[in-house]
Structure formats: C-alpha cells, structure tokens
Amino acid sequence: MKKSNLKWRDYEEVSVFLLNKLSEEFGLSWVEGKQKLVGKSGTEWEVEAKGICNNGEGIVIIECRRYSTRKLEQEEMGALAYRIIDTDAESAIIVSPLGLQKGAKLVAEAGGITSVMIDANSTPQNFAVEFFNKLFLGTVMSAGNVKIRAEMSLSRKCTMCEDTFLVKGNETVCQKCKDKKILSL
C-alpha cells in the first residue's frame, strides 16, 4: 500500500480518537469509527465516524479530509449538508488541517456543520485540535528513559468573579456564577 494512502487513513483514525476524547465539547456521549449509514433516499453513505448525541436520540456525521494544500470548498459542504438531511442526522463535523473556504463556511453555517481543524501530522499523543475558537494541544517529550505527556486546553477568567475556569464553548462566566445567577432568579 502506498505511504500516501496510509497518511489519510492514519489521519481518519487519529481524528476519530481525538473527537471521541473531546466528545463532551460537541455535546456527544461518544464517537464511533467508520461505518455505513442508510439514508431516507435508500442510498448507503460511508462516513469516517458517527457521534452519538448526549441524549442518545440522535447522531452527528463526521467526515475527515486530510487536504494539506487547500481549504475545503462549498460543493463539499453542500454534499455533507445533504447527507445530514438524508440520514436524519442532527448535524455534522468536518475535520481538515486547513479549514474551509469562504463559500464553504457559509454552507457549513447554514447546514449545521462544525469545522474542526486537526493538524495533518497529528498522532494520539502529539496533536493540535482547533474548533469553537478553542485550541487543544498534546505532546509527549522524552529525555533518556523519562517520558512526559502534556495536554493543554483553554482557560479564562470569569467576568463576574474573576476565578479561572476551563472553557467549554464561548463561555465567559464560570459554573459557580451561573449557578448563583439561576438561584437568584
């Protein structure tokens, strides 16, 4: 098998692993690997992965494209938007190293598609994942017989109490302050 074929297969496998690891960030319980989904049209769609929604009552289609020389185009997003409709999926996630062209971003927003950028050379231990204005990094360093694994995610100061908290989405207020606000209503 050609080495280039292995690169995109590795990219798909690493992407599924990382999306499963970050599944909570997308409102998913877990992510399953490559499979076929049958649409209302009777068409069988092979997808790189499928996310299971937290409520267990819906799916999210996941497609990976390891294009390292161009961003994804609007026609590709249009095809994915149709797969959402045909399979009754809640939404979709498109994974690529470079993201989306302008027209593709418009189609993705209108079609319920989330763009996730994962570096083309990521591994389960060494990775860069970007989505929802957040960046997740992982690296393994070694010196002699000692290996150190580091994973990073984004934290920010709460706009109400100024405590630092781990960001999920575009939150600006920590959970403690959210809870206080709900109790005071």
Secondary structure, 3 states (H helix, E strand, C coil): CCHHHHHHHHHHHHHHHHHHHCHHHHCEEEEECCEEEECCCCCEEEECEEEEECCCCCEEEEEECCCCCCCECHHHHHHHHHHHHHHCCCEEEEEECCCECHHHHHHHHHHCEEEEEECCCCCCCCEEEEECCEEEEEEEEEECCEEEEEEECCEEECCCCCCEEECCCCCCCCHHHHHHHHHCC
